Amino acid sequence: MSFATKAGIVLGAAAFSGMAVANTGNTSNDLQSRLEAAEAKIAEMSAQQNGDWLTEQRSEQISGIVQDVLADADTRASLQGTGATSGYNNGFFVQSADGKWSMKINGLFQERFNIGHQPGDWQSGTVGGANDKNTSFGFETTRAALNFSGELAGVAYYNARLDWSPYNGNNGLSTTPLQWAYGGWHVNDNWSVQLGRQKMMVTRGFMVNAEDQQAIERSSYDYAWASSQITNGVMLKGNWDQFRMNAMFSNGSDVNAGNGAAQNSWQNNVNGWGITGRGEWLLQGDWSQFDHIGSTPGSSDAWLLGVGGGYIKLNQKGAGAAAAANVPSAWLVSSDLSYEADGWNAYASGSYQRTNDGGTNSEDINSVGFEVGAGMYMDDDNELYGRWQWINPGFGSGVPSSTLNMATIGWNHYLAGPNTKLSVDWSWNFSDPSAVNNSGAGGWGYTGWWNNANANGTNSTTGSQWLLRTQLQVSF
């Protein structure tokens, strides 16, 4: 019943009562009291009606305010009003709703404590010298890296890494904290082209990033070859369901320098160049299973076969016979087979390289080597692994200790899945690794081995060297 109807009834009743009183001769006081009672009832009904109306109005207003606040919160959480998203997925990311614009940020910290022993002087190769350190130990921050990658308008992409290390410019992979930086574009669904500072993608062990290795560090085998370099160039990449490949034309690099010489300005490159490439066949499983080395519990069976190679014409600096002696060139071929299963994995790789040493030696150098390894999870958080690597660098019978022959056993304890792990491994050399570790990218740096001899193995020790490494790795 509406307010007007209620008021009409009350007023009518009051008027009827008033007439009845007048007709019967009641006093005016009775009429006044009845009128006052009617007015009080009308005021009560009016207050009740207005109160109900205000309640409904306020409810609608409050509901509208709540919706506005929620919409504003959604907009702020997504960083923009067009539906952009952010979060964590193998790295912290920000991207547009359609995924065509994105940035992913990854980080890596490696803190080590190493103990190493080798007979003889670690620098001059003579026992009792001024720098004689048969056994040494210490802490180091091996790597502190930030990586930025993403998509641009769904057509182009980028990838750049800053890496602070004591080995930058000192038989490491880079002369500066900038390890790589390249951009590319998707030609179509299968083909892409990328240009800039990037890895030569020939061997799988070198291609897999440091944070995705099973062992504490890549092997000396992974660093030993002419293609184990970061250089400047252009790369063509192809991807299909069961096959992918890359082909690269670059500045090449200095096989024995191991200090990122090909990353300098174009004038310093002079006439160095390289052509490298690799093909991979996914025999079983998913491509993402081979983004890292190792296989977690619950993984399905997967096989990957890879074949790579290339020719690298090294940088020439100067002219004449002296320069020619410093301009070796090399060609190589490498293959690898990887298997992953439910909590365990195995892999094997073999490589051959022929180096023209520009007259330094009487004949070309033929280097050959292989690596085998395996790992197994004991439970969800603990993994055991081992590997064996062997390389004959081809320096001849006069330098018997130049052959690399090394065994490694290790343990990973995962504190927060793959993002935080504590590792311990122990390696034993049956011969002096110095000659091999001075080749390619200079494996003695990141691997932790002492730089004991020059590149051809002279002044080297007789071997029997060991290295105990512990590492806390945090990656995101």
C-alpha positions in Angstrom: 0.0 0.0 0.0 1.4 3.4 -1.0 2.1 6.3 1.3 -0.6 8.4 -0.3 -3.2 5.7 0.2 -2.3 5.2 3.8 -2.4 9.0 4.5 -5.8 9.3 2.8 -7.3 6.6 5.0 -6.0 8.2 8.1 -7.1 11.6 7.2 -10.5 10.3 6.2 -10.8 8.5 9.5 -9.8 11.7 11.3 -12.4 13.8 9.4 -15.1 11.2 10.0 -14.3 11.2 13.7 -14.3 14.9 13.9 -17.8 15.1 12.3 -19.0 12.5 14.6 -17.8 14.4 17.6 -19.3 17.7 16.2 -22.6 16.0 15.6 -22.7 14.6 19.1 -21.6 17.8 20.7 -18.2 16.6 22.0 -15.8 19.2 23.1 -13.1 20.7 20.9 -10.5 19.2 23.1 -11.5 15.7 22.0 -11.3 16.8 18.3 -7.9 18.3 18.9 -6.5 15.2 20.6 -7.8 13.0 17.7 -6.2 15.3 15.1 -2.9 15.3 17.0 -3.0 11.5 17.1 -3.7 11.4 13.3 -0.8 13.7 12.6 1.6 11.6 14.7 0.5 8.5 12.8 1.1 10.3 9.5 4.6 11.4 10.6 5.5 7.8 11.7 4.3 6.4 8.4 6.2 9.1 6.5 9.4 8.4 8.4 9.0 4.7 7.8 8.4 5.2 4.0 11.3 7.7 3.6 13.6 5.3 5.6 12.8 2.4 3.3 13.5 4.6 0.2 16.8 5.8 1.6 17.8 2.2 2.4 17.2 1.1 -1.2 19.0 4.1 -2.6 22.0 3.6 -0.4 22.1 -0.1 -1.3 22.3 0.8 -5.0 24.9 3.5 -4.3 27.1 1.2 -2.2 26.8 -1.6 -4.8 28.0 0.9 -7.5 30.9 2.0 -5.3 32.0 -1.6 -4.7 31.9 -2.3 -8.5 34.0 0.7 -9.2 36.6 -0.2 -6.6 36.9 -3.8 -7.9 37.3 -2.5 -11.5 40.0 -0.1 -10.4 41.8 -2.9 -8.4 41.7 -5.2 -11.5 43.1 -2.4 -13.6 45.9 -1.7 -11.2 46.7 -5.3 -10.7 47.0 -5.9 -14.5 49.2 -2.7 -14.8 47.1 -1.3 -17.6 43.4 -1.1 -18.6 43.8 -3.3 -21.7 43.9 -6.6 -19.8 47.7 -7.1 -19.4 48.9 -9.9 -17.1 51.9 -10.5 -14.9 53.2 -13.3 -12.8 55.7 -16.1 -12.7 56.2 -18.9 -15.3 59.9 -20.0 -15.5 60.7 -16.3 -14.8 58.8 -13.2 -13.8 56.9 -11.8 -16.7 54.7 -8.9 -17.8 52.7 -9.3 -21.0 49.7 -8.0 -22.9 46.5 -10.0 -22.8 47.1 -11.4 -26.3 50.8 -12.2 -25.5 52.1 -10.2 -28.4 54.1 -7.8 -26.1 56.0 -9.3 -23.2 59.1 -9.2 -21.0 60.5 -12.1 -18.9 63.1 -11.5 -16.2 65.4 -14.3 -15.1 68.2 -14.2 -12.6 71.0 -16.5 -11.5 73.5 -16.5 -8.5 76.2 -19.1 -8.1 78.2 -19.1 -4.8 81.0 -21.6 -4.6 83.5 -23.0 -2.1 86.3 -25.0 -3.9 89.2 -27.1 -2.7 91.7 -28.1 -5.3 95.0 -30.0 -5.4 97.6 -30.6 -8.0 101.3 -31.5 -7.7 103.7 -28.7 -8.7 103.3 -25.0 -9.1 99.9 -23.9 -10.3 101.4 -21.1 -12.4 105.0 -22.0 -13.5 104.7 -25.7 -13.3 107.8 -26.1 -11.0 107.6 -27.5 -7.4 108.7 -25.1 -4.8 108.4 -21.9 -6.8 107.3 -18.6 -5.5 103.7 -19.3 -6.4 103.7 -23.0 -5.4 100.2 -23.9 -4.2 99.8 -27.6 -4.2 96.5 -27.3 -2.3 94.3 -24.3 -2.2 90.7 -23.4 -1.2 88.4 -20.4 -1.2 85.0 -18.8 -1.8 83.9 -17.1 -5.0 80.8 -15.7 -6.7 81.1 -17.5 -9.9 78.1 -15.9 -11.6 75.5 -13.2 -10.9 73.4 -12.8 -14.0 70.2 -11.1 -15.1 68.4 -12.1 -18.3 65.7 -10.2 -20.2 63.7 -11.7 -23.0 60.3 -11.3 -24.6 58.1 -10.7 -27.7 57.5 -7.4 -29.6 54.1 -7.1 -31.3 54.1 -10.9 -31.8 56.5 -10.4 -34.7 59.9 -9.7 -33.2 61.7 -10.9 -30.1 64.8 -10.1 -28.0 67.2 -11.8 -25.5 70.0 -10.1 -23.4 72.0 -11.3 -20.5 74.3 -9.4 -18.0 76.7 -11.7 -16.3 79.1 -10.5 -13.5 81.9 -13.0 -13.0 85.6 -13.1 -12.0 86.2 -14.8 -15.4 84.9 -12.0 -17.6 87.8 -11.1 -19.9 90.0 -13.7 -18.3 89.4 -17.0 -20.2 85.7 -16.6 -19.8 82.9 -16.3 -22.3 82.8 -12.5 -22.4 85.1 -9.5 -22.1 82.4 -7.4 -20.4 79.4 -8.1 -18.2 77.2 -8.2 -21.3 77.3 -11.8 -22.2 74.8 -11.8 -25.1 72.3 -9.5 -26.7 70.4 -10.2 -29.8 67.0 -9.5 -31.5 65.1 -11.4 -34.1 61.9 -11.7 -36.0 59.5 -14.5 -36.9 59.4 -14.8 -40.7 56.5 -17.3 -40.5 55.4 -20.1 -38.2 58.6 -22.2 -38.9 61.4 -19.7 -39.7 63.0 -16.9 -37.7 66.1 -14.8 -38.0 68.1 -13.3 -35.2 71.0 -10.8 -35.3 73.5 -9.8 -32.6 75.8 -11.2 -29.9 74.9 -14.8 -29.4 76.3 -18.3 -28.8 77.5 -20.5 -31.6 74.9 -23.3 -31.3 76.8 -26.5 -32.2 77.1 -28.7 -29.1 74.2 -29.3 -26.7 76.3 -29.0 -23.5 77.4 -25.5 -24.5 74.0 -24.4 -25.7 72.2 -25.2 -22.4 72.4 -22.3 -20.0 74.5 -22.4 -16.9 71.5 -22.5 -14.6 70.1 -25.5 -16.4 73.1 -27.8 -16.2 72.9 -31.0 -14.2 76.4 -30.7 -12.8 77.8 -27.7 -11.0 79.4 -26.5 -14.2 79.7 -27.4 -17.8 82.5 -29.9 -18.5 85.9 -29.0 -19.9 84.8 -31.0 -22.9 81.9 -28.5 -23.5 84.3 -25.5 -23.5 87.2 -27.1 -25.5 86.0 -26.7 -29.1 86.4 -23.7 -31.5 82.6 -23.3 -31.6 82.3 -22.9 -27.8 82.2 -19.2 -28.2 79.9 -16.2 -28.0 80.3 -14.1 -31.1 78.5 -11.5 -33.3 76.5 -12.7 -36.3 73.3 -13.5 -37.9 71.4 -16.8 -37.4 68.6 -18.5 -39.3 66.5 -20.9 -37.2 63.8 -23.4 -38.2 61.4 -25.2 -35.9 59.0 -28.1 -36.7 57.2 -30.7 -34.7 60.1 -33.3 -34.8 63.0 -31.3 -36.2 64.7 -28.0 -35.6 67.9 -26.4 -36.9 70.1 -23.3 -37.0 72.7 -21.9 -39.4 74.9 -19.0 -38.5 77.3 -16.6 -40.2 79.5 -14.7 -37.7 82.7 -13.0 -36.9 84.2 -16.3 -35.8 86.5 -16.2 -32.8 90.0 -16.9 -31.6 90.3 -20.6 -30.7 93.1 -20.2 -28.2 92.2 -16.8 -26.8 89.0 -17.8 -25.1 88.2 -14.1 -24.2 85.5 -13.1 -26.6 87.7 -11.5 -29.2 85.0 -11.7 -31.8 82.7 -9.5 -29.6 84.8 -6.3 -30.3 84.0 -3.6 -32.8 83.9 -4.6 -36.5 87.2 -3.0 -37.2 89.0 -5.3 -34.8 87.5 -8.3 -36.5 89.6 -7.6 -39.6 88.8 -10.7 -41.6 87.6 -13.3 -39.1 84.5 -15.2 -39.9 82.7 -18.4 -39.2 79.9 -20.7 -40.5 78.3 -23.0 -37.9 75.1 -24.9 -37.6 73.2 -27.7 -35.9 70.2 -30.0 -36.5 68.2 -31.8 -33.9 65.7 -34.6 -34.2 63.1 -35.2 -31.5 62.8 -39.0 -31.6 60.4 -39.1 -28.6 58.9 -36.8 -26.0 58.6 -33.0 -26.0 61.1 -30.3 -26.9 60.8 -28.6 -23.5 62.2 -31.7 -21.8 65.6 -30.8 -23.3 65.8 -27.2 -22.2 67.9 -28.5 -19.3 70.1 -31.5 -18.6 68.5 -34.0 -16.3 65.0 -35.5 -15.8 62.7 -35.1 -12.8 60.5 -37.8 -11.3 57.3 -38.2 -13.3 58.8 -37.3 -16.6 58.0 -39.4 -19.7 60.5 -41.0 -22.0 62.2 -38.7 -24.4 65.1 -39.0 -27.0 67.0 -36.3 -28.7 69.7 -36.7 -31.4 71.8 -33.7 -32.4 74.5 -33.1 -35.1 76.5 -29.9 -35.4 79.6 -28.5 -37.0 81.2 -25.6 -38.7 84.3 -23.8 -40.1 85.9 -20.9 -38.2 88.4 -18.6 -39.9 90.0 -16.8 -37.0 90.8 -13.2 -36.6 93.9 -11.8 -38.3 95.8 -9.0 -36.6 98.8 -7.6 -38.4 100.5 -8.9 -41.5 103.4 -11.1 -42.5 104.6 -14.4 -41.2 104.2 -13.4 -37.5 100.6 -12.7 -38.1 100.0 -15.8 -40.1 101.4 -17.9 -37.2 98.6 -16.4 -35.0 95.8 -17.1 -37.4 94.8 -20.7 -37.2 91.5 -21.8 -38.6 89.4 -24.8 -37.6 86.6 -27.0 -38.8 84.7 -29.4 -36.6 81.8 -31.9 -36.4 80.0 -33.0 -33.2 77.1 -35.3 -32.4 75.2 -36.1 -29.2 72.4 -38.4 -28.1 70.3 -37.6 -24.9 67.7 -39.8 -23.1 65.3 -38.8 -20.4 63.0 -41.0 -18.3 61.1 -41.1 -15.0 63.7 -39.4 -12.7 66.8 -40.4 -14.5 68.7 -39.5 -17.7 71.8 -40.4 -19.8 73.7 -38.7 -22.5 76.8 -39.1 -24.8 78.6 -36.8 -27.1 81.6 -37.1 -29.5 83.5 -34.4 -31.4 86.3 -34.1 -33.9 88.2 -30.9 -34.8 91.0 -30.2 -37.3 93.0 -27.0 -36.6 95.4 -25.4 -39.1 97.9 -23.8 -36.7 99.4 -21.5 -39.4 102.9 -23.0 -39.3 103.3 -23.1 -35.5 103.3 -26.9 -35.7 104.7 -29.0 -38.5 101.2 -30.3 -39.3 97.6 -29.7 -38.7 96.2 -30.6 -35.2 93.6 -33.3 -35.0 91.6 -33.2 -31.8 89.1 -35.8 -30.8 87.1 -36.4 -27.6 83.9 -37.7 -26.0 81.8 -37.3 -22.9 79.3 -39.6 -21.3 77.1 -38.9 -18.3 74.0 -39.9 -16.3 71.9 -38.8 -13.4 69.3 -40.3 -11.1 66.9 -39.0 -8.5 67.0 -40.9 -5.2 63.8 -39.1 -4.0 62.0 -35.9 -5.0 64.8 -33.6 -3.6 68.1 -35.5 -4.1 69.8 -36.4 -7.3 73.1 -38.2 -7.9 75.1 -37.7 -11.2 78.3 -38.7 -12.8 80.3 -38.1 -16.0 83.5 -39.0 -17.7 85.2 -36.9 -20.3 88.2 -37.6 -22.5 90.0 -35.5 -25.1 93.2 -35.9 -27.1 94.0 -32.4 -28.2 96.5 -33.7 -30.8 99.7 -32.1 -29.6 101.7 -35.2 -30.4 103.5 -37.9 -28.5 106.0 -35.4 -27.0 103.4 -34.0 -24.7 101.7 -37.1 -23.2 100.1 -35.2 -20.3 98.1 -33.0 -22.6 95.3 -35.6 -22.9 92.3 -34.8 -20.8 91.0 -37.8 -18.8 88.6 -36.8 -16.1 85.9 -38.4 -14.0 83.3 -36.6 -11.9 80.7 -37.7 -9.3 78.2 -35.3 -7.7 75.0 -34.7 -5.7 72.3 -32.1 -6.0 69.9 -31.3 -3.1 66.9 -29.3 -4.3 65.8 -26.8 -1.6 63.1 -25.1 -3.7 62.6 -27.3 -6.7 64.9 -26.3 -9.6 65.1 -22.7 -8.4 67.4 -23.3 -5.4 69.9 -26.2 -5.1 72.9 -27.1 -3.1 75.5 -29.2 -4.9 78.7 -31.0 -4.2 80.9 -32.8 -6.7 84.4 -34.2 -6.9 86.5 -34.6 -10.0 89.7 -36.5 -10.5 92.1 -36.0 -13.4 94.3 -38.9 -14.5 96.4 -36.4 -16.5 97.0 -32.7 -16.6 93.9 -30.9 -17.9 95.7 -27.6 -18.6 96.3 -28.0 -22.4 92.6 -28.8 -23.1 91.4 -26.1 -20.6 93.3 -23.5 -22.5 91.5 -24.3 -25.8 88.2 -23.1 -27.0 86.5 -20.8 -24.5 89.1 -21.5 -21.8 87.5 -24.2 -19.6 89.8 -23.6 -16.7 87.8 -20.4 -15.8 84.3 -21.4 -14.9 85.2 -25.0 -14.3 87.5 -24.0 -11.4 90.6 -25.8 -12.6 94.0 -24.0 -12.2 95.6 -22.6 -15.4 98.8 -24.6 -15.0 100.3 -24.7 -18.5 100.4 -23.0 -21.9 98.2 -24.2 -24.8 100.6 -26.9 -26.1 100.9 -28.6 -22.7 104.6 -27.8 -21.9 105.5 -27.1 -18.3 102.5 -29.2 -17.2 102.3 -31.5 -14.3 101.9 -35.3 -14.4 98.3 -35.2 -13.4 96.7 -36.7 -10.3 94.8 -33.5 -9.8 91.5 -33.3 -8.0 88.9 -30.6 -7.3 86.1 -30.6 -4.7 83.4 -28.0 -5.5 80.4 -27.0 -3.5 77.8 -24.6 -4.8 74.6 -22.9 -3.8 72.7 -21.9 -7.0 69.6 -19.6 -6.9 67.8 -19.1 -10.1 64.4 -17.7 -11.1 
